[in-house]
Amino acid sequence: MAERKTGSVVHWQQLSPVLSIFRLMPEDGSPFPDYKAGQYIALRREDCRLTKRVIGEDGKPRYVPDLDEARNRKVGPVTHSYSISSAPFETARERYLEFYVVLEEGESGEPGRLTESLFRIHRGEDDRVGYVNRIAGDFTLDKRAAGAKSVVMVGTGTGLAPFAGMAKQLDHEAREGRRDDTRYTLFHANRTRAELAYHEELVAIEAAGRFDFVYVPSVSRPGAQDREDPRLGTGRGNNLLRHVFGMPLKEEEEARRAEGGPDVARMAAAVEKAVKPALPRHLTPEGLRARCVPEESVILTCGNPSSMADIKFIAEANHIRYEKEDWKLVLPARS
Ligand SMILES: Cc1cc2nc3c(=O)[nH]c(=O)nc-3n(C[C@H](O)[C@H](O)[C@H](O)COP(=O)(O)OP(=O)(O)OC[C@H]3O[C@@H](n4cnc5c(N)ncnc54)[C@H](O)[C@@H]3O)c2cc1C
C-alpha cells in the first residue's frame, strides 16, 4: 500500500467559477515520486460534504446529501484520481504537481464532494490536500503512441490536463536537444476563451517551433471577440475533427439518422444550434489531414465522454488508431 501524505496548495488560478489550475507541494519537503506526462495521482480532502445513494421513484439510483440524525450534513474524506498537468521537468525543478480541475455538478445540481471541497480552499488558511504517494496510469506517449509518426491529441475541457503535461515536456526535451521526428497536433476545446487553460503557453510552444507541434484551440460558445481572433477556432472538439476529415457535424449525422422518426424536430434544432466548426485562420483541413496519414497516426483523447465516443467514431471511420483516457471507467474506490 502506498503511503498517504499531505501537501499544501501553493498556487490557485481560477479560470472561471468552475475551472481551476492549482499546484500542490509536499508538506514534509520530500519530493513527489517520478512520473511521466499523462499519469495521475489520488488526491483527498477530509472535509467533503458526503452524499448517499438512494433509489428514486423512477427506480433509478441517485446521490443525495447524507444527513445525520440532527439533519446536519455529514462530512468526511473523499479520494479521487487526478491527471497531472505539470510536466515532469517542472516538478523536478520546482517540486510541485499541477492539476486542472472542474467543479463537478451532479445530476440534481449538487456539487461534487471532493471538487466542492477543493474549490473552498483558501491559501494560507485551509490549503491542505492529502495524496497517495504513488503516481500511476498508462496514458503516456511511450505506452499509447508507440510507433506512431503522427500523434493527434484531442483534449476537451479538463481533458487537456495530460496533454498540457506532454506538450510542455516535449518542448523542454527539444530545448535540450532531445527530439524525434514525430508530428504532434493538439486539438483543445472548451466553451469560452477564458476557459482555454494553458492557451498562451501552448501558443508560445507552437511559435517556438522546437519540435513539430501544431496547436488547434477552439471555443464552442464564441463571443464576437473570439470570432475575430485569427488564432482561435470555433466548434466542439469532435466537430472540428470531423471538419478536418471532411465529415458532417455529429448533429447533422444524427439528424439524418432520425429522418422519418419522432425525434426529427429535436435533431433539426440541435443542428441549428451547433456552432459551425472553423479552424484558426493559419490552418486548413487539407494541411492538418496531410499531417495525419491514417496508417502512421494515433488519435489520443481525454475529456467529455460523449465527445470521446464521437472521436472514436471519427478515428474508426478514417482507419486511424484510437486511444483514450477514460476517467469514468477507472474511478478509484471512494471513501
Ligand atoms: C485517472 C483519472 C484522472 C482524472 N483526472 C481529472 C482531472 O485532471 N481533472 C478533473 O477535473 N477530473 C479528473 N478526474 C475525475 C475525478 O477523479 C473526479 O471523479 C471528479 O473530480 C468528481 O469528483 P467529486 O468528488 O467532486 O464528485 P462526486 O461527488 O464523486 O460526484 C461525481 C459523480 O459520482 C456520483 N456520486 C456522487 N456521490 C457518490 C457517492 N457517495 N458514491 C458513489 N458515487 C457518487 C454521481 O453520479 C456524481 O455525478 C479524473 C478521474 C480519473 C479516474
The ligand as a Gaussian input file, in Angstrom:
#p B3LYP/6-31G(d) Opt

LIG

0 1
 C       -7.485000       8.660000     -13.927000
 C       -8.394000       9.820000     -13.663000
 C       -7.943000      11.105000     -13.893000
 C       -8.783000      12.190000     -13.652000
 N       -8.310000      13.447000     -13.883000
 C       -9.109000      14.519000     -13.679000
 C       -8.612000      15.838000     -13.935000
 O       -7.464000      16.047000     -14.346000
 N       -9.452000      16.886000     -13.716000
 C      -10.749000      16.704000     -13.268000
 O      -11.461000      17.708000     -13.074000
 N      -11.230000      15.452000     -13.015000
 C      -10.445000      14.370000     -13.193000
 N      -10.915000      13.104000     -12.928000
 C      -12.257000      12.949000     -12.301000
 C      -12.121000      12.990000     -10.763000
 O      -11.434000      11.852000     -10.305000
 C      -13.469000      13.033000     -10.021000
 O      -14.251000      11.959000     -10.457000
 C      -14.224000      14.334000     -10.257000
 O      -13.429000      15.447000      -9.870000
 C      -15.530000      14.379000      -9.432000
 O      -15.249000      14.233000      -8.065000
 P      -16.246000      14.815000      -6.948000
 O      -15.932000      14.160000      -5.650000
 O      -16.237000      16.305000      -6.986000
 O      -17.659000      14.323000      -7.461000
 P      -18.524000      13.102000      -6.830000
 O      -19.148000      13.514000      -5.565000
 O      -17.688000      11.881000      -6.834000
 O      -19.658000      13.054000      -7.933000
 C      -19.363000      12.585000      -9.234000
 C      -20.455000      11.604000      -9.643000
 O      -20.316000      10.437000      -8.809000
 C      -21.573000      10.004000      -8.352000
 N      -21.608000      10.085000      -6.878000
 C      -21.998000      11.093000      -6.071000
 N      -21.930000      10.736000      -4.771000
 C      -21.453000       9.462000      -4.774000
 C      -21.166000       8.520000      -3.748000
 N      -21.359000       8.797000      -2.439000
 N      -20.695000       7.295000      -4.106000
 C      -20.513000       6.956000      -5.399000
 N      -20.787000       7.802000      -6.407000
 C      -21.245000       9.042000      -6.121000
 C      -22.611000      10.884000      -9.016000
 O      -23.059000      10.205000     -10.182000
 C      -21.872000      12.137000      -9.400000
 O      -22.394000      12.756000     -10.542000
 C      -10.110000      12.001000     -13.167000
 C      -10.550000      10.686000     -12.945000
 C       -9.716000       9.628000     -13.186000
 C      -10.233000       8.256000     -12.933000

